[in-house]
Amino acid sequence: MRLSSWPGKTVLPVPFLTLCQDVCPLITGNLLAVQRALKADPAAGNVQIVELSVDPARDTAARLAAYAKLTGGNWQFVTESAADLRGLAKFFGFYYQKVPENHADAIDWWTGKHLTHDVDHTDNYFVIDPKGIERVENDAAPDFHGKLNRKLYDFLDALGHEHLVQAPQPNWTPGDLLKALAVSLGRPLPESTL
């Protein structure tokens, strides 16, 4: 991932992984709401959402494309080498770590195989202005409200369902994210579509 890939844009990198069964489906759900709000404001075309995989070994370009199609995300889904991910995590200050899968019945939605590991990570998002300056950083869990895309809902495990009902604290909503983007854009964004 290079910021120069999106010249003149406010870039919103958000760490996630496609095999997450807890908060990542809620992150993607919140980003879908933000995407709808941005589409309602033609000037907001200067925002590039980027879901950044913290699971480069499994999140191949093909898997990310399948996830985007399944969920309806119309933004950039990126993967990178393990070395590049370490560099990004160090630069932005987010945490991720491969851990054993603690649910024996966890299945890979794409391959149908049992999962052997998961990736714990912080639930950050970052707003980087068109000059490449980080303007906002938030390390909190997503607080999703409304009807979650059926595919995303199906990804959730028991803890994910708990977090859908009651988000961990601190947390962020699509409205919070639109306010963070407004810092970079220098004007408010419409929240009426949320």
Secondary structure as UniProt FT lines:
FT   HELIX           3..5
FT   TURN            7..8
FT   STRAND          10..16
FT   TURN            18..19
FT   HELIX           24..39
FT   HELIX           42..46
FT   STRAND          47..53
FT   TURN            56..58
FT   HELIX           61..71
FT   STRAND          76..78
FT   HELIX           82..92
FT   STRAND          96..100
FT   TURN            104..105
FT   TURN            109..111
FT   STRAND          117..121
FT   STRAND          124..128
FT   TURN            130..131
FT   STRAND          134..139
FT   STRAND          141..142
FT   HELIX           150..155
FT   HELIX           158..165
FT   STRAND          171..172
FT   HELIX           174..185
FT   TURN            192..193
//
